[in-house]
Amino acid sequence: MTYNELWRQLAHIYDDGEAKAIARMVYEVRFGLSPSDLFIGKDTQLSADDQKVLAEITQRLMAGEPVQYAIGLAEFGGRIFHVGPGVLIPRPETYELCQWIVSSGLQDERTLYSMEKSSSPVVRCKKILEKSSSPVVRCKKILDIGTGSGCIACTLAADMPNAQVTAWDISEEALRTAAANAESIGVTVRFEKRDILNVMPTVLQLPCNEFDAIVSNPPYICEKEKDGMERNVLDYEPALALFVPDDDPLLFYRAIARYGLTGLKPGGSLYFEINPLYADALHDLLSRMSWHDIEIKEDQFGKQRFIKASK
């Protein structure tokens, strides 16, 4: 099967533009063929084994399965992650959250440099000596709660190479996938099975005053929103990672923010991906819990998608 044959088959269930994009992703991500390769006909040179794999992928795509699950791979921030039905497909908006955290880490370093410039010569000299054998970006300890595929944790570990990243999830399948992604990308992340809804933030169970930042993209879609969602999301992506009860849309945010009050170091930051419908409600919740410097940020589509708060 060629690229043209594949997208024309997919055009029976998708519009032409989406069918072509899916077909390109299959050939590029799964078989390593660039658009230039397709132009000169390298899609006709797949081996017999690859043709068999392509036929299986096509069958799954024609059944409506998301292309990322059909090929077992997804692109996120320029890196390729393994994915399966046990984890959410990484979204480009979530990469914007990672970029916000990375840029905040760099800002911390610029602030430290400014403090050095304003210090006395003795203090400035001492700080420079302390940093002389250290990389430019100071080490941070980051916790990713509900890691799923590990896309956030692995991206932060790669883009902030001096950070110590820990990631939690309740799903053993998700933790296996995330660990495989960390290995394939070549980063070190400490993965732990924990349920943030059923733990007590005490020194006996969870780290206290340990992290500089806690980040989470928790379940935030209410059951009542299902009617407006695509069938391939509802049919294939894990409900455990998507939905919250209609009567408690801030369930996970409340639990994570409560833990953050003890798990974060003084001055530490909390970062969330959020449901735009509940941005104001979450802002109010965090304010009542004594979080400060609360900032809501829009995503590339102009939706209120992220929130940051300081301890």
C-alpha positions as CSV (number, residue, x, y, z in Angstrom):
1,M,0.0,0.0,0.0
2,T,1.3,3.5,-0.9
3,Y,0.8,6.8,0.8
4,N,-1.8,7.8,-1.7
5,E,-3.7,4.6,-1.4
6,L,-3.7,4.9,2.4
7,W,-5.0,8.5,2.6
8,R,-7.7,7.7,0.0
9,Q,-8.9,4.8,2.2
10,L,-8.9,7.1,5.3
11,A,-10.9,9.7,3.3
12,H,-13.9,7.5,3.7
13,I,-14.0,8.4,7.4
14,Y,-12.0,11.6,7.6
15,D,-11.9,14.7,5.5
16,D,-9.2,14.8,2.9
17,G,-6.8,17.1,4.9
18,E,-7.1,15.0,8.1
19,A,-6.7,11.8,6.1
20,K,-3.5,13.0,4.5
21,A,-2.1,14.2,7.8
22,I,-2.8,10.8,9.4
23,A,-1.2,9.0,6.5
24,R,1.9,11.2,6.6
25,M,2.2,10.5,10.3
26,V,2.1,6.8,9.7
27,Y,4.8,6.9,7.1
28,E,7.0,9.5,8.9
29,V,6.8,8.4,12.5
30,R,6.4,4.6,12.1
31,F,8.4,4.0,9.0
32,G,10.8,7.0,9.0
33,L,9.8,8.3,5.6
34,S,9.9,12.1,5.2
35,P,7.6,14.1,2.8
36,S,10.5,14.2,0.4
37,D,10.8,10.4,0.5
38,L,7.1,10.1,-0.2
39,F,7.5,12.5,-3.2
40,I,10.2,10.3,-4.8
41,G,8.2,7.1,-4.2
42,K,10.0,5.4,-1.3
43,D,6.6,4.4,0.1
44,T,6.6,1.7,-2.6
45,Q,9.8,0.2,-1.3
46,L,8.6,-1.0,2.1
47,S,9.7,-4.5,3.0
48,A,7.2,-7.4,3.2
49,D,7.3,-7.2,7.0
50,D,6.6,-3.5,6.9
51,Q,3.8,-3.9,4.5
52,K,2.2,-6.4,6.9
53,V,2.6,-3.9,9.7
54,L,1.1,-1.2,7.5
55,A,-1.9,-3.4,6.7
56,E,-2.6,-4.0,10.5
57,I,-2.2,-0.2,11.2
58,T,-4.7,0.6,8.3
59,Q,-7.2,-1.8,9.7
60,R,-7.1,-0.2,13.1
61,L,-7.3,3.3,11.6
62,M,-10.3,2.3,9.5
63,A,-12.0,1.2,12.8
64,G,-11.6,4.8,14.1
65,E,-8.6,4.2,16.4
66,P,-6.4,7.2,16.9
67,V,-3.3,7.1,14.8
68,Q,-1.0,7.4,17.8
69,Y,-2.4,4.2,19.3
70,A,-2.4,2.5,15.9
71,I,1.3,3.1,15.5
72,G,2.1,3.0,19.2
73,L,3.9,6.4,19.0
74,A,3.2,10.0,19.5
75,E,5.2,13.2,18.9
76,F,5.5,15.6,21.8
77,G,7.8,18.7,21.8
78,G,9.9,17.3,19.0
79,R,10.4,13.9,20.8
80,I,8.7,10.6,20.1
81,F,6.9,8.9,23.0
82,H,5.5,5.3,23.2
83,V,1.8,5.4,23.8
84,G,-1.0,2.8,24.3
85,P,-4.6,2.7,25.3
86,G,-3.6,2.8,29.0
87,V,-2.3,6.4,28.7
88,L,-3.6,9.6,27.2
89,I,-2.2,10.8,23.9
90,P,0.1,13.8,24.6
91,R,-1.4,17.1,23.4
92,P,0.5,20.1,22.0
93,E,-1.1,22.3,24.7
94,T,0.6,20.2,27.4
95,Y,4.0,21.0,25.8
96,E,3.2,24.7,26.4
97,L,2.9,23.9,30.1
98,C,6.3,22.3,30.0
99,Q,7.7,25.3,28.2
100,W,6.3,27.6,30.9
101,I,8.0,25.6,33.7
102,V,11.3,25.5,31.8
103,S,11.2,29.3,31.2
104,S,10.4,29.9,34.9
105,G,13.4,27.8,35.8
106,L,15.6,30.0,33.6
107,Q,14.0,33.1,35.1
108,D,15.0,31.9,38.5
109,E,18.6,31.7,37.3
110,R,18.5,35.3,35.9
111,T,17.0,36.5,39.2
112,L,19.9,34.8,41.1
113,Y,22.4,36.5,38.8
114,S,20.8,39.9,39.5
115,M,21.1,39.2,43.3
116,E,24.7,38.4,42.8
117,K,25.3,41.7,41.0
118,S,23.7,43.6,43.8
119,S,25.5,41.8,46.6
120,S,28.6,43.0,48.4
121,P,31.9,42.0,46.7
122,V,32.6,39.3,49.4
123,V,29.1,37.7,49.1
124,R,29.2,38.0,45.3
125,C,32.6,36.3,45.2
126,K,31.4,33.5,47.4
127,K,28.4,32.8,45.2
128,I,30.4,32.8,42.1
129,L,32.8,30.3,43.6
130,E,29.9,28.1,44.7
131,K,28.6,28.2,41.1
132,S,31.9,27.9,39.3
133,S,31.7,24.1,39.0
134,S,27.9,24.0,38.4
135,P,26.0,24.2,35.1
136,V,24.2,27.4,34.2
137,V,20.7,26.3,35.3
138,R,20.5,25.6,39.0
139,C,19.2,22.2,40.0
140,K,15.5,21.9,40.8
141,K,13.4,19.1,42.2
142,I,10.2,18.6,40.3
143,L,7.2,16.3,40.9
144,D,4.8,15.3,38.1
145,I,1.5,14.0,39.5
146,G,-0.5,11.7,37.2
147,T,2.3,11.2,34.7
148,G,0.6,9.0,32.2
149,S,3.0,8.5,29.3
150,G,5.6,10.5,31.1
151,C,5.6,13.2,28.5
152,I,5.8,16.0,31.1
153,A,8.3,14.4,33.4
154,C,10.6,13.2,30.5
155,T,10.4,16.6,28.7
156,L,11.3,18.5,31.9
157,A,14.2,16.0,32.6
158,A,15.5,16.5,29.1
159,D,15.1,20.3,28.9
160,M,16.3,21.0,32.5
161,P,19.1,18.4,32.7
162,N,20.1,19.4,36.2
163,A,16.6,18.9,37.6
164,Q,15.7,15.9,39.7
165,V,12.3,14.7,38.4
166,T,9.9,12.4,40.2
167,A,6.6,11.2,38.6
168,W,3.6,9.6,40.2
169,D,0.7,7.6,38.8
170,I,-1.9,5.2,40.1
171,S,-1.7,3.0,37.0
172,E,1.0,0.4,36.7
173,E,0.5,0.3,33.0
174,A,1.1,4.0,32.7
175,L,4.2,3.7,34.9
176,R,5.6,1.0,32.6
177,T,5.0,3.1,29.6
178,A,6.5,6.2,31.2
179,A,9.6,4.3,32.3
180,A,10.0,3.0,28.8
181,N,9.8,6.5,27.4
182,A,12.4,7.8,29.9
183,E,14.8,5.0,28.8
184,S,14.2,5.6,25.1
185,I,14.7,9.4,25.4
186,G,17.7,8.9,27.7
187,V,16.6,10.7,30.8
188,T,16.5,9.8,34.5
189,V,13.1,10.1,36.2
190,R,12.1,8.4,39.5
191,F,8.7,6.8,38.9
192,E,6.4,5.8,41.9
193,K,3.0,4.3,42.2
194,R,0.9,6.7,44.3
195,D,-2.8,7.7,44.5
196,I,-3.0,11.4,45.3
197,L,-6.6,11.0,46.4
198,N,-5.7,8.4,49.0
199,V,-2.6,9.5,50.8
200,M,-1.8,11.7,53.7
201,P,0.9,14.3,53.3
202,T,2.9,13.3,56.3
203,V,6.6,12.5,56.6
204,L,5.6,8.9,57.0
205,Q,3.9,8.7,53.6
206,L,5.0,11.5,51.4
207,P,8.0,13.9,51.0
208,C,7.6,17.2,52.9
209,N,9.3,20.5,51.8
210,E,11.1,18.6,49.1
211,F,10.1,19.9,45.7
212,D,10.7,23.3,44.0
213,A,7.8,22.7,41.6
214,I,4.8,20.3,41.4
215,V,3.1,20.0,38.0
216,S,0.0,18.1,37.0
217,N,-2.3,17.6,34.0
218,P,-5.0,15.7,36.0
219,P,-8.4,14.4,34.9
220,Y,-10.5,17.5,34.4
221,I,-13.4,16.7,32.0
222,C,-16.8,16.4,33.6
223,E,-19.1,13.5,32.7
224,K,-21.6,16.0,31.3
225,E,-19.1,17.1,28.7
226,K,-19.0,13.7,26.9
227,D,-21.6,14.7,24.4
228,G,-19.3,17.2,22.8
229,M,-16.3,14.9,22.5
230,E,-15.0,13.0,19.6
231,R,-15.9,9.3,19.5
232,N,-12.3,8.1,19.0
233,V,-11.4,9.9,22.3
234,L,-14.3,8.3,24.2
235,D,-13.8,4.9,22.7
236,Y,-10.1,4.6,23.0
237,E,-8.5,6.9,25.6
238,P,-8.6,5.9,29.3
239,A,-11.6,7.3,31.1
240,L,-9.6,7.1,34.4
241,A,-7.3,9.9,33.0
242,L,-10.0,12.0,31.5
243,F,-13.1,12.3,33.7
244,V,-14.1,13.7,37.0
245,P,-17.6,13.7,38.7
246,D,-20.0,16.5,37.6
247,D,-20.4,17.5,41.2
248,D,-16.7,17.8,41.9
249,P,-14.7,19.1,38.9
250,L,-11.8,20.3,41.1
251,L,-11.4,16.9,42.8
252,F,-7.8,16.4,41.8
253,Y,-6.7,20.0,41.9
254,R,-7.9,20.2,45.5
255,A,-6.0,17.1,46.5
256,I,-2.8,18.1,44.7
257,A,-2.9,21.7,46.1
258,R,-3.4,20.3,49.6
259,Y,-0.3,18.1,49.3
260,G,1.6,21.0,47.7
261,L,1.3,23.0,50.9
262,T,3.6,20.5,52.6
263,G,5.4,18.8,49.7
264,L,6.7,22.1,48.2
265,K,9.6,24.0,49.6
266,P,8.8,27.6,50.8
267,G,8.4,29.7,47.7
268,G,7.8,26.6,45.5
269,S,5.4,26.7,42.6
270,L,2.4,24.7,41.6
271,Y,1.6,24.3,37.8
272,F,-1.6,22.9,36.4
273,E,-3.2,22.2,33.0
274,I,-6.9,23.1,33.5
275,N,-10.4,23.0,32.1
276,P,-11.1,26.5,30.9
277,L,-14.7,26.1,32.2
278,Y,-13.4,26.1,35.8
279,A,-10.5,28.5,35.6
280,D,-12.1,31.1,37.9
281,A,-13.3,28.4,40.3
282,L,-9.8,27.0,40.6
283,H,-8.3,30.4,41.1
284,D,-10.7,31.0,44.0
285,L,-10.0,27.6,45.5
286,L,-6.2,28.2,45.5
287,S,-6.7,31.6,47.0
288,R,-8.8,30.2,49.8
289,M,-6.0,27.6,50.4
290,S,-3.5,30.5,50.9
291,W,-1.7,30.1,47.6
292,H,-0.5,33.4,46.3
293,D,0.8,35.0,43.0
294,I,-1.8,33.0,41.2
295,E,-1.5,33.4,37.4
296,I,-3.8,32.0,34.6
297,K,-2.2,31.6,31.2
298,E,-3.9,31.0,27.8
299,D,-2.8,28.3,25.4
300,Q,-2.0,28.8,21.7
301,F,-5.8,28.7,20.9
302,G,-6.6,31.5,23.3
303,K,-8.2,29.3,26.0
304,Q,-7.5,29.6,29.7
305,R,-5.5,26.4,29.9
306,F,-2.9,26.7,32.6
307,I,-2.5,28.1,36.1
308,K,0.5,28.7,38.4
309,A,0.5,29.4,42.1
310,S,3.2,30.0,44.7
311,K,3.5,28.6,48.2
